[in-house]
Amino acid sequence: MGQKRDLQLLMEDWPDLLEVRLASAPGIFHSKLILVKGRRGHVAFIGSANATMAAFERNEEIMLRLEDKFPPAIDYFENAWSGAVELADLKSIKVRTLVDFYRSGSLFFKASRQAQFTFNPFTDLISGMKPSERRRLEQIRVVFGDPASEIGPFNILKAIDLEEGSEPRESVERVGIARIAVETCYGYWVHYDDVKHVRKRIDRGGSKREAAIRQVGIKLEGTLPKVILSRYKRYLDSVRRGLVRHGFDLDVLAKRPGGRVLRDAQYTQFWRFYDRLRRNLENGSWVKRYASPLFEGSVPEIWDDPIASLEFEASFFESLSYISGRPRRTNAAKKILDFAGINGPTPRERIQERVQQKLRRVGWQLNVEPVKE
């Protein structure tokens, strides 16, 4: 439903060429028909492909081209078109199936981020060590490095003398999405009515982190590369001294996979890390994306995959079942449980059955955002 505004803008850009209507069906409106009208008649394309760049450029698809007159395709299109709702008249929709209900929300998830501000040249060496050797590493403390159970990585934030407490911090908790959403195996499901509210909270939650990341970029830009390299060398030296102090033979370690850095420091990988970080910090879109505590995505089209569909449904209703027994309910869960008439602890199968029955009998009223804001 959030695409209504984008589609309206497209129609305003090409008023004489484009008209959009919304078609529906008892189940999923899943047919794919491209009908092209020319001087010599119609050409129909029927097959698996959606009208998307992914379908035409990347996916494995199959399409059948039918030329000249093909009445069944023309009749099907005209029937679907005449029964469809014009976009300007679309004010609300009655959702009557579980699939359509799932699709009426958005998924929000926390991106899996690598430690962008640290670099550890000893990862391969550590991974090949015995457990008894790893335990000895716990006692090693290094300069310009992060504290860790083994050899901590070189931390660029410490190397540029960033003030303590001003480093970028995660901010998912500030969004408070758990109080609004239904948790699923694919992320936090947020109903359409609450999506705008969540987006605003995400923007607020990421603003401080974004400012902190930009400050890192300023500090990095103001620190000479030779100073960074000097401090990286001091980090390596402190690791070597720590290894010797705790009974390691550097000559033996240097012969192991990943141990070459102990004798013959290679700076190529480090400079790649440094250059990539510097370029990222200069990229405004990267900074904004990295600062965001959560990312939004549409509910994936998993309905043709029985395993994925069952996993999503099971996690969706298990979350509702858990919340049904709690004294306080999240926004989305409360709306769904109230809609289904669930007043106390209820198994997920029963909740799913009640929601399906209510959708078929009454339908979920989905109010569509106005085109003009």
Phi, psi and omega in degrees: 000334180292349180276355185301315181298317180296318179293322178297320179296322177297318179295325178291328179288325181233068186297331183265354186245337190231132171223134183241134174229158180252117178261154179219168180210164179303323174258229175268133173283095195244000184288148178237109179224123173249117184245118182249125181257124180235187181295329185262008181128200183258151169237127181248138174241120182234132179173210187268344191279132166283163179275069181228160177297323180299318181294320186276339187244335188235321190284159170274113183227164174226132181227143177251126179262126180240120183257173181062205183279133177220081188310318182302319180292318180294316180297318181298314180298314184294324178293316179294320182292317182292332180268357182276159182264132176294143186301320182295334182269358185280104180250324180204161181226142173266112178273126186235359178232157179298319181300313179295327178294314177302317184288349178280359178241180176237156176258135175240135183217154177273124181291145175277107184256136170282160179289093187292340187255010180232156180217125181239109180279359185255009184302313182293322180296314182295320183297336180266002182278155175285156178305321180295325178288322180297324179296327178290333179293336183300337183273353183277130175243135185238154177278146181058024180240161176279145172293138182206164179290341176236218179281115181291150181285158173292130184251115183295333180294323176287327182290336179259013176059042177291136182299138180298134181095349181257005179289153180298131180240153176293149186223025181298322183300327183293336180288327180064035186291333181298335180278350185248330194255175168251123183279131178230175179290347179256003180129191179274120179271124180241129180294151184308321182298334184256357186298315181300320180298317180294319179301318179296320180291326177295316178300317179292318181295331182268351186295316180292320178295320178298317178298320180293321179294320178296325177294324175299317179300319179295316180294320180294320179296329181272000178253124182298141178305325181293331176290317178300314181296319179301319181285329175293321177296320177296323176299311179300317180298319181293328176294314180300313180298320180295320179297315180296317183299332183253026167087015178270144175264113184296326179296321178291315181296325183294339180273351180276161176303128181084359184269354183300330182299339180287332182248324185231082185302124177254124185257000183300310181297322180296316180294328175295315177300314182297314183293320179296317179296316181299315180294322178298318182291339176275349183265108184301321182291323177296315181301314181295318180294316182292329182284337185295128181289335181216154176245149181252142176212156176289155174296124186294154179281079185260004192287341176272357178251102186303322183292311181298319181296316179294321179297316180296311182298317181298314181292324180298310184278336172295320177298316178295322179296318178298315183291331181298336180263003181268151179293330179240139183247145176291162183306305184296316182297319180299316180299316183289315181294321176296319179301320182274356180074032179267119185249349182208188181305125185219137177298152184298324181298320180292320178297316180299317180297316181293320179296316179298316179299316183291323178297316181293321187279317187246317185087149178264120181284114179252109179278127183269139182300144178296148180291315180274126181252000000 
